Amino acid sequence: MSTSKQSSVPSRENSARPRAVTRLKPERVQDGLAKLPSWRQSRDGKSLVRTFKFADERAPLAFAELVLALAAKGGHQPAVTIQSGTVECKLTTQAAGGITRRDLAMARRISTLG
């Protein structure tokens, strides 16, 4: 007599499901910003924004490259604008429709660069 057993190992299909990201409540964003000098919330409240200023004309491009390399490692896609000795970094999580913990964490990492 033979009995068949079902495996209790979860299928790859179920384990590969992306985790849901949740937009932070305004008070949580403000708490996070209190620990991030020079970062601010965008006018629409959906992004974190910081402008970095440089005296050296080559520094903005080098800094932007560092930011983008750091973001790529973290699976983030910041908007980076280079203009007249400045680099503006704008962070948001499109899937959540606003600012998430991941955005605050990325802002902390970017702050260590400049």
N, C-alpha and C positions, 0 to 999 in steps of 0.2 A: 504494500500500500504506500503510495507516494503522496506527500502533501506539498503544496507549493506555498512559499512564503513571499509576501510582498516586502520589498525593500523599504526601510524607514528613512533612507537617505533622501533629502529634498532634491528635486530635479534642478538642473542648472537654470531652467527657464524661470522658476520661482525665485531663486537666489540672486539672479541678475537684475531684478526689478529695481529701478532707481528709487532712492528715498525721496519723499516729498520735502520740498523746502517751504518754509513758512516765513512770511514777511513779519518783521518785528513790529510790536506795538510802539507808538510814538515815544512813550516814556522809556522804553528799553533802548531805543535809538539815542535819545538824549543822554542816558546813562553811559552808553558806549562812547558818544562824542566827548563826554566830560574827560575821558581817559585818552583822547586823541587830539592833542593840541594842533591847531591850524586846520583841522578838517571841519567841514560844515555840511549841512544838509542842503540839497538843491532847492530851488524855489518851489518845485512841485512836491518836494518831500520824498521823492522816490529814489534818490541817489545820495551818496557821500561824495564830496568834492574837496580837492585840495590843489592849490597852485604852488609849485616849487619854482623859486627864482634863482638864476645862475648868472654870475658875472662873466664867466668864460663862454665864448660863443660855441664851443664844441660840447660843453657839458650837458646841455639839454638832450641832445641826441643820445649820448652815452647813458644818461640817466633813464631815458625812455626805454632804451633797449634792456636795461636791467629790470625795469618794472615789468615789461612784457615777458621776459624770461621767467621771472618770479611768478607771474600770473599763469603762465603756461604750465609750470610745475604744479600749481594748485588748482588747475582746471577752471580758472577764472578768465573773464574776458573784459578787462577794463577799457573804457574809452580814454585814450591818451592823445592829448593835443599839444603840439610843440609850436610855440609862437614867440618871437622876439625875446629870447633868453628865458622863457618860462616853459614849464611843462604842467599841464593840468591833467589830473587823474580823476576820473569819474567812475564810481563803482555802484552797481545795482545788480540785482538778480532778476532777470526778465521773467523767469518761470514763476517767481513769487509776486511779481508786480511791485517790487520795491526793495527795501533794504533788509538783508538777512544777517544772521550771525557770520556767515561766510564773508560778507562784505566788510564787516567790522574787523574780522581776522585779517583780511587782505590789506585793509588800511593800516593795521598795526605793522604788518610785514613791510609795506611800502615805506612807512615812516622810518624804519630802521635804515633805509637806503639813503635818505636825504635829510 
